[in-house]
Amino acid sequence: AGPGTGKTQLLSAKGAYILEHTDANPENILCLTFTEAGAQNMRDRLQTMIGKAAQDVNIHTYHAFGKNLLDRYQNYAENLERRLESPIDGTAQFKSVAEIQKKLPATDILRNAPTKDIIETIGNAKAARLAASDLTKIAQQNIEDSNAISAEISPILENAPKRAKFDVAVAEVYQPILAVLAQYIAKDPITGNIERLANVLTRDLNLAIEKAGASEKPSVKLLTAWKTKNIEQDDKGNYRLKDYIANKKLLSLAKIMQQYDEKLEKDGLFDFNDMIEWTIHYLKTDQGFRLSLSELFQYVLLDEFQDTNASQFELIKLLTDYEKPCVMAVGDDDQAIYEFQGANASNLMDFREHYQAGVIPLVKNYRCTGEILDL
């Protein structure tokens, strides 16, 4: 559904239709969106259609819904794995991470890094469903692979012919580099869907060679661009992969994240991303809780689905983990604006595949004049 085609109106009308044509109660409908303004807009529209019953429809942002489920679980479970009493505010969060940084060794690469950036990156990791232990595993594997690969490709680049033409560059430099990378390719990811370093480098280099070779006059431009992006020289003039500093930062970030999460647990607090992550954890580990919620939320309507991240989609899949769930998502893959928070417009395709869903394109724009649309 493109801009101005009535996505929010559609969701509201769908909710009204369900109440009119099924035995569902308002509380059996769950609508999720991304902003408080969007949630209120949906509720206002629904209220014009069905009146006061709109107040009983579950309309939330994803994180408010996560907080709602955490509160429900506090009253559901006899033995809580962790106290999740209240969300941490921004000031306390900043102070907590800053104190952890101060206690790092003086030589630590993130000791004097902007605290705000560290908090944001921890949030991105959690949104991607990566724990501190995952970050450690990724960094350690990358460092090991990077050191080994760098040691083998450095002599190749040191002896590379200057200003070589395409065929010579491929034969004497880039094919030998591919041969080195082939030794470190692995079928299994490091963790989750994080591939080994050699997998990514090989795929990108093969693509560069293929694209350059398909030209009428092949040049080394794309190959040089690959080299510039991925390889640098150290203070001794040896060639190495550019991820050296990035992985040192990642390793330090994992330590900070581990201590930060331990402090949250000790104080009974949780942060913005934990609202989703701990909800997922409880849904996975407590079947009774999950089944109760699945029975309650019989109809699930999802707004701006292109902006969902891995955690949010996982939450939806757990709530609808039964035969023939009633789920509808609307979205526009040209409007994915939350990529910095881990959103991925391919979720629209993942949704279709996961649910074997039908697809209905909305193509009529109700918002703009003909002149604007023509332009």
Disulfide bonds with the S-S distance in Angstrom:
none
